[in-house]
Amino acid sequence: MQHYNHNDLLNMNARYRVQLMNSLSGFKSVNVIGTSNAEGKHNLAIFSSVFHLGSSPALVGFIMRPDSAARHTLGNIQQTEQYTINQVSESFWRKAHQTSARYLANESEFNQVDLTPDFINGVDAPFVKESRLKYALTLREIIPISLNDTQLIIGEITHIVCEKEAIKDDGYIDIESLDTVALSGLDSYHSTQRLSRISYAKPDKHSVDISLNGDIPDNNPVG
Amino acid sequence: MQHYNHNDLLNMNARYRVQLMNSLSGFKSVNVIGTSNAEGKHNLAIFSSVFHLGSSPALVGFIMRPDSAARHTLGNIQQTEQYTINQVSESFWRKAHQTSARYLANESEFNQVDLTPDFINGVDAPFVKESRLKYALTLREIIPISLNDTQLIIGEITHIVCEKEAIKDDGYIDIESLDTVALSGLDSYHSTQRLSRISYAKPDKHSVDISLNGDIPDNNPVG
């Protein structure tokens, strides 16, 4: 096993360190965030830090870096308090990655990378038509993280749009069937293969495999 | 496409809603966090919210829910200010899931689920021997999120232990070669298949596939 101690980490080449550190948390979600500014100009940017924060209220968070190429995303969210989060799937992951280039404020990433803005009533921020699972949010809070000058952006979900067939009987969405991709490090994209869904863990019994719809097989009782 | 509006979301069955909301962010990382209390009693708990926060300083965050079965994890971190994060791989994902059961404070999850505590000099918190990529952290900050009574726990990495062969020339760690798993929803585990690594995006050119070691092929120049 390779062992890096604190001194090794502090003295590491900066680019090597960034690659290494970005590999540690495990697989990351891949989403593009759509916004408009007050004049209705669209913006689209890829984020690997979108995470579930709570179900009731339905809250989702993501991290904004101070030097981010996605700086227009934050400005637009502060202006309009609306944004969309769109899962990235196999059919457009290269285009999604390309949104991370430092385009100018007057260039729409939708045009630059050839993705299609799409709209629903009541939401000014653009969705990505090519995305198979997407939702709109209203800004709820921006929490500054002074340790490294990042910000945690928290929004509440107001609309969800998803391919119907992917939503299973118990509410689970089969995002693998939507070809949603995962990221490792900064630049490695992955498709997935399900190992299994598994039942809720209890102290006195082992969890068992459950069906895609969430059913516990009769011949393998957990109760 | 299925469209849920805000009213639909507010009136949704609670269990259905939890499954649905947990599916929205995309694939999640799967890690088990090892801690000890002041008396040296070990604890191990699974988390799907571990995320990269920054490389310099090397910061990693995760979310603690108020009603979590992992409540002992937070208490231990507050007592000792040390913890380990261990990537979950295919060989022990079922055992990792089982740590989410509500064991009593005096029951070690290591014993209950049959995983092996492992130690290095200078770190009192237990690593998971079976994990192929793991690191120790010192607590840096706990940020309360009042919107839903959760907490963001931020630690700085002090040691990294990883299988040598997985660390590539540019610092990228091939976590797929470590059989690291990903999660969707609350209970669906997945292995991965690499689509490609891809070069840093620039406005005036398209990104190209790069090698696992981070090399840009000569016959496909981006410069």
HADDOCK unambig.tbl for C-alpha pairs under 7 A between the chains (distance, minus, plus):
assign (segid A and resid 1 and name CA) (segid B and resid 161 and name CA) 6.39 0.50 0.50
assign (segid A and resid 1 and name CA) (segid B and resid 162 and name CA) 5.47 0.50 0.50
assign (segid A and resid 1 and name CA) (segid B and resid 163 and name CA) 4.55 0.50 0.50
assign (segid A and resid 1 and name CA) (segid B and resid 164 and name CA) 5.44 0.50 0.50
assign (segid A and resid 2 and name CA) (segid B and resid 161 and name CA) 5.63 0.50 0.50
assign (segid A and resid 2 and name CA) (segid B and resid 162 and name CA) 5.24 0.50 0.50
assign (segid A and resid 2 and name CA) (segid B and resid 163 and name CA) 5.87 0.50 0.50
assign (segid A and resid 2 and name CA) (segid B and resid 164 and name CA) 5.02 0.50 0.50
assign (segid A and resid 3 and name CA) (segid B and resid 160 and name CA) 5.66 0.50 0.50
assign (segid A and resid 3 and name CA) (segid B and resid 161 and name CA) 4.58 0.50 0.50
assign (segid A and resid 3 and name CA) (segid B and resid 162 and name CA) 6.68 0.50 0.50
assign (segid A and resid 4 and name CA) (segid B and resid 159 and name CA) 5.60 0.50 0.50
assign (segid A and resid 4 and name CA) (segid B and resid 160 and name CA) 5.10 0.50 0.50
assign (segid A and resid 4 and name CA) (segid B and resid 161 and name CA) 6.59 0.50 0.50
assign (segid A and resid 5 and name CA) (segid B and resid 158 and name CA) 6.12 0.50 0.50
assign (segid A and resid 5 and name CA) (segid B and resid 159 and name CA) 4.52 0.50 0.50
assign (segid A and resid 5 and name CA) (segid B and resid 160 and name CA) 6.61 0.50 0.50
assign (segid A and resid 6 and name CA) (segid B and resid 158 and name CA) 4.64 0.50 0.50
assign (segid A and resid 6 and name CA) (segid B and resid 159 and name CA) 5.74 0.50 0.50
assign (segid A and resid 16 and name CA) (segid B and resid 170 and name CA) 5.36 0.50 0.50
assign (segid A and resid 16 and name CA) (segid B and resid 171 and name CA) 4.56 0.50 0.50
assign (segid A and resid 17 and name CA) (segid B and resid 55 and name CA) 6.83 0.50 0.50
assign (segid A and resid 17 and name CA) (segid B and resid 171 and name CA) 6.52 0.50 0.50
assign (segid A and resid 18 and name CA) (segid B and resid 55 and name CA) 5.51 0.50 0.50
assign (segid A and resid 19 and name CA) (segid B and resid 170 and name CA) 6.90 0.50 0.50
assign (segid A and resid 19 and name CA) (segid B and resid 171 and name CA) 5.05 0.50 0.50
assign (segid A and resid 19 and name CA) (segid B and resid 172 and name CA) 4.82 0.50 0.50
assign (segid A and resid 20 and name CA) (segid B and resid 171 and name CA) 4.70 0.50 0.50
assign (segid A and resid 20 and name CA) (segid B and resid 172 and name CA) 5.15 0.50 0.50
assign (segid A and resid 20 and name CA) (segid B and resid 173 and name CA) 6.26 0.50 0.50
assign (segid A and resid 21 and name CA) (segid B and resid 55 and name CA) 5.66 0.50 0.50
assign (segid A and resid 21 and name CA) (segid B and resid 58 and name CA) 6.79 0.50 0.50
assign (segid A and resid 22 and name CA) (segid B and resid 52 and name CA) 6.25 0.50 0.50
assign (segid A and resid 23 and name CA) (segid B and resid 172 and name CA) 6.34 0.50 0.50
assign (segid A and resid 23 and name CA) (segid B and resid 173 and name CA) 5.63 0.50 0.50
assign (segid A and resid 25 and name CA) (segid B and resid 29 and name CA) 6.58 0.50 0.50
assign (segid A and resid 25 and name CA) (segid B and resid 50 and name CA) 6.00 0.50 0.50
assign (segid A and resid 25 and name CA) (segid B and resid 51 and name CA) 5.39 0.50 0.50
assign (segid A and resid 25 and name CA) (segid B and resid 52 and name CA) 5.77 0.50 0.50
assign (segid A and resid 26 and name CA) (segid B and resid 29 and name CA) 4.88 0.50 0.50
assign (segid A and resid 26 and name CA) (segid B and resid 30 and name CA) 6.73 0.50 0.50
assign (segid A and resid 26 and name CA) (segid B and resid 87 and name CA) 6.55 0.50 0.50
assign (segid A and resid 27 and name CA) (segid B and resid 28 and name CA) 6.30 0.50 0.50
assign (segid A and resid 27 and name CA) (segid B and resid 29 and name CA) 4.87 0.50 0.50
assign (segid A and resid 27 and name CA) (segid B and resid 182 and name CA) 5.99 0.50 0.50
assign (segid A and resid 28 and name CA) (segid B and resid 27 and name CA) 6.30 0.50 0.50
assign (segid A and resid 28 and name CA) (segid B and resid 28 and name CA) 5.87 0.50 0.50
assign (segid A and resid 28 and name CA) (segid B and resid 29 and name CA) 6.09 0.50 0.50
assign (segid A and resid 29 and name CA) (segid B and resid 25 and name CA) 6.59 0.50 0.50
assign (segid A and resid 29 and name CA) (segid B and resid 26 and name CA) 4.90 0.50 0.50
assign (segid A and resid 29 and name CA) (segid B and resid 27 and name CA) 4.88 0.50 0.50
assign (segid A and resid 29 and name CA) (segid B and resid 28 and name CA) 6.09 0.50 0.50
assign (segid A and resid 30 and name CA) (segid B and resid 26 and name CA) 6.75 0.50 0.50
assign (segid A and resid 49 and name CA) (segid B and resid 51 and name CA) 6.85 0.50 0.50
assign (segid A and resid 50 and name CA) (segid B and resid 25 and name CA) 6.00 0.50 0.50
assign (segid A and resid 51 and name CA) (segid B and resid 25 and name CA) 5.38 0.50 0.50
assign (segid A and resid 51 and name CA) (segid B and resid 49 and name CA) 6.85 0.50 0.50
assign (segid A and resid 52 and name CA) (segid B and resid 22 and name CA) 6.25 0.50 0.50
assign (segid A and resid 52 and name CA) (segid B and resid 25 and name CA) 5.77 0.50 0.50
assign (segid A and resid 55 and name CA) (segid B and resid 17 and name CA) 6.84 0.50 0.50
assign (segid A and resid 55 and name CA) (segid B and resid 18 and name CA) 5.53 0.50 0.50
assign (segid A and resid 55 and name CA) (segid B and resid 21 and name CA) 5.65 0.50 0.50
assign (segid A and resid 58 and name CA) (segid B and resid 21 and name CA) 6.80 0.50 0.50
assign (segid A and resid 87 and name CA) (segid B and resid 26 and name CA) 6.56 0.50 0.50
assign (segid A and resid 97 and name CA) (segid B and resid 201 and name CA) 6.91 0.50 0.50
assign (segid A and resid 98 and name CA) (segid B and resid 201 and name CA) 5.31 0.50 0.50
assign (segid A and resid 98 and name CA) (segid B and resid 207 and name CA) 6.87 0.50 0.50
assign (segid A and resid 100 and name CA) (segid B and resid 201 and name CA) 5.99 0.50 0.50
assign (segid A and resid 101 and name CA) (segid B and resid 201 and name CA) 4.77 0.50 0.50
assign (segid A and resid 101 and name CA) (segid B and resid 202 and name CA) 4.51 0.50 0.50
assign (segid A and resid 101 and name CA) (segid B and resid 203 and name CA) 5.01 0.50 0.50
assign (segid A and resid 102 and name CA) (segid B and resid 202 and name CA) 6.60 0.50 0.50
assign (segid A and resid 102 and name CA) (segid B and resid 203 and name CA) 5.95 0.50 0.50
assign (segid A and resid 103 and name CA) (segid B and resid 203 and name CA) 5.74 0.50 0.50
assign (segid A and resid 158 and name CA) (segid B and resid 5 and name CA) 6.10 0.50 0.50
assign (segid A and resid 158 and name CA) (segid B and resid 6 and name CA) 4.63 0.50 0.50
assign (segid A and resid 159 and name CA) (segid B and resid 4 and name CA) 5.59 0.50 0.50
assign (segid A and resid 159 and name CA) (segid B and resid 5 and name CA) 4.50 0.50 0.50
assign (segid A and resid 159 and name CA) (segid B and resid 6 and name CA) 5.75 0.50 0.50
assign (segid A and resid 160 and name CA) (segid B and resid 3 and name CA) 5.65 0.50 0.50
assign (segid A and resid 160 and name CA) (segid B and resid 4 and name CA) 5.09 0.50 0.50
assign (segid A and resid 160 and name CA) (segid B and resid 5 and name CA) 6.60 0.50 0.50
assign (segid A and resid 161 and name CA) (segid B and resid 1 and name CA) 6.37 0.50 0.50
assign (segid A and resid 161 and name CA) (segid B and resid 2 and name CA) 5.61 0.50 0.50
assign (segid A and resid 161 and name CA) (segid B and resid 3 and name CA) 4.58 0.50 0.50
assign (segid A and resid 161 and name CA) (segid B and resid 4 and name CA) 6.57 0.50 0.50
assign (segid A and resid 162 and name CA) (segid B and resid 1 and name CA) 5.46 0.50 0.50
assign (segid A and resid 162 and name CA) (segid B and resid 2 and name CA) 5.23 0.50 0.50
assign (segid A and resid 162 and name CA) (segid B and resid 3 and name CA) 6.69 0.50 0.50
assign (segid A and resid 163 and name CA) (segid B and resid 1 and name CA) 4.58 0.50 0.50
assign (segid A and resid 163 and name CA) (segid B and resid 2 and name CA) 5.86 0.50 0.50
assign (segid A and resid 164 and name CA) (segid B and resid 1 and name CA) 5.46 0.50 0.50
assign (segid A and resid 164 and name CA) (segid B and resid 2 and name CA) 5.03 0.50 0.50
assign (segid A and resid 170 and name CA) (segid B and resid 16 and name CA) 5.37 0.50 0.50
assign (segid A and resid 170 and name CA) (segid B and resid 19 and name CA) 6.90 0.50 0.50
assign (segid A and resid 171 and name CA) (segid B and resid 16 and name CA) 4.57 0.50 0.50
assign (segid A and resid 171 and name CA) (segid B and resid 17 and name CA) 6.52 0.50 0.50
assign (segid A and resid 171 and name CA) (segid B and resid 19 and name CA) 5.05 0.50 0.50
assign (segid A and resid 171 and name CA) (segid B and resid 20 and name CA) 4.70 0.50 0.50
assign (segid A and resid 172 and name CA) (segid B and resid 19 and name CA) 4.83 0.50 0.50
assign (segid A and resid 172 and name CA) (segid B and resid 20 and name CA) 5.16 0.50 0.50
assign (segid A and resid 172 and name CA) (segid B and resid 23 and name CA) 6.35 0.50 0.50
assign (segid A and resid 172 and name CA) (segid B and resid 185 and name CA) 6.31 0.50 0.50
assign (segid A and resid 173 and name CA) (segid B and resid 20 and name CA) 6.26 0.50 0.50
assign (segid A and resid 173 and name CA) (segid B and resid 23 and name CA) 5.62 0.50 0.50
assign (segid A and resid 182 and name CA) (segid B and resid 27 and name CA) 5.98 0.50 0.50
assign (segid A and resid 185 and name CA) (segid B and resid 172 and name CA) 6.29 0.50 0.50
assign (segid A and resid 187 and name CA) (segid B and resid 197 and name CA) 5.28 0.50 0.50
assign (segid A and resid 187 and name CA) (segid B and resid 198 and name CA) 5.50 0.50 0.50
assign (segid A and resid 187 and name CA) (segid B and resid 199 and name CA) 6.98 0.50 0.50
assign (segid A and resid 188 and name CA) (segid B and resid 196 and name CA) 5.71 0.50 0.50
assign (segid A and resid 188 and name CA) (segid B and resid 197 and name CA) 4.07 0.50 0.50
assign (segid A and resid 188 and name CA) (segid B and resid 198 and name CA) 6.52 0.50 0.50
assign (segid A and resid 189 and name CA) (segid B and resid 194 and name CA) 5.97 0.50 0.50
assign (segid A and resid 189 and name CA) (segid B and resid 195 and name CA) 5.47 0.50 0.50
assign (segid A and resid 189 and name CA) (segid B and resid 196 and name CA) 5.72 0.50 0.50
assign (segid A and resid 189 and name CA) (segid B and resid 197 and name CA) 6.33 0.50 0.50
assign (segid A and resid 190 and name CA) (segid B and resid 192 and name CA) 5.90 0.50 0.50
assign (segid A and resid 190 and name CA) (segid B and resid 193 and name CA) 5.28 0.50 0.50
assign (segid A and resid 190 and name CA) (segid B and resid 194 and name CA) 4.26 0.50 0.50
assign (segid A and resid 190 and name CA) (segid B and resid 195 and name CA) 5.05 0.50 0.50
assign (segid A and resid 191 and name CA) (segid B and resid 192 and name CA) 5.60 0.50 0.50
assign (segid A and resid 191 and name CA) (segid B and resid 193 and name CA) 5.25 0.50 0.50
assign (segid A and resid 191 and name CA) (segid B and resid 194 and name CA) 6.40 0.50 0.50
assign (segid A and resid 191 and name CA) (segid B and resid 195 and name CA) 6.58 0.50 0.50
assign (segid A and resid 192 and name CA) (segid B and resid 190 and name CA) 5.89 0.50 0.50
assign (segid A and resid 192 and name CA) (segid B and resid 191 and name CA) 5.58 0.50 0.50
assign (segid A and resid 192 and name CA) (segid B and resid 192 and name CA) 4.22 0.50 0.50
assign (segid A and resid 192 and name CA) (segid B and resid 193 and name CA) 5.97 0.50 0.50
assign (segid A and resid 193 and name CA) (segid B and resid 190 and name CA) 5.27 0.50 0.50
assign (segid A and resid 193 and name CA) (segid B and resid 191 and name CA) 5.23 0.50 0.50
assign (segid A and resid 193 and name CA) (segid B and resid 192 and name CA) 5.96 0.50 0.50
assign (segid A and resid 194 and name CA) (segid B and resid 189 and name CA) 5.94 0.50 0.50
assign (segid A and resid 194 and name CA) (segid B and resid 190 and name CA) 4.23 0.50 0.50
assign (segid A and resid 194 and name CA) (segid B and resid 191 and name CA) 6.38 0.50 0.50
assign (segid A and resid 195 and name CA) (segid B and resid 189 and name CA) 5.45 0.50 0.50
assign (segid A and resid 195 and name CA) (segid B and resid 190 and name CA) 5.05 0.50 0.50
assign (segid A and resid 195 and name CA) (segid B and resid 191 and name CA) 6.59 0.50 0.50
assign (segid A and resid 196 and name CA) (segid B and resid 188 and name CA) 5.69 0.50 0.50
assign (segid A and resid 196 and name CA) (segid B and resid 189 and name CA) 5.69 0.50 0.50
assign (segid A and resid 197 and name CA) (segid B and resid 187 and name CA) 5.28 0.50 0.50
assign (segid A and resid 197 and name CA) (segid B and resid 188 and name CA) 4.05 0.50 0.50
assign (segid A and resid 197 and name CA) (segid B and resid 189 and name CA) 6.31 0.50 0.50
assign (segid A and resid 198 and name CA) (segid B and resid 187 and name CA) 5.51 0.50 0.50
assign (segid A and resid 198 and name CA) (segid B and resid 188 and name CA) 6.52 0.50 0.50
assign (segid A and resid 199 and name CA) (segid B and resid 187 and name CA) 6.99 0.50 0.50
assign (segid A and resid 201 and name CA) (segid B and resid 97 and name CA) 6.91 0.50 0.50
assign (segid A and resid 201 and name CA) (segid B and resid 98 and name CA) 5.31 0.50 0.50
assign (segid A and resid 201 and name CA) (segid B and resid 100 and name CA) 5.98 0.50 0.50
assign (segid A and resid 201 and name CA) (segid B and resid 101 and name CA) 4.78 0.50 0.50
assign (segid A and resid 202 and name CA) (segid B and resid 101 and name CA) 4.52 0.50 0.50
assign (segid A and resid 202 and name CA) (segid B and resid 102 and name CA) 6.61 0.50 0.50
assign (segid A and resid 203 and name CA) (segid B and resid 101 and name CA) 5.01 0.50 0.50
assign (segid A and resid 203 and name CA) (segid B and resid 102 and name CA) 5.96 0.50 0.50
assign (segid A and resid 203 and name CA) (segid B and resid 103 and name CA) 5.74 0.50 0.50
assign (segid A and resid 207 and name CA) (segid B and resid 98 and name CA) 6.86 0.50 0.50
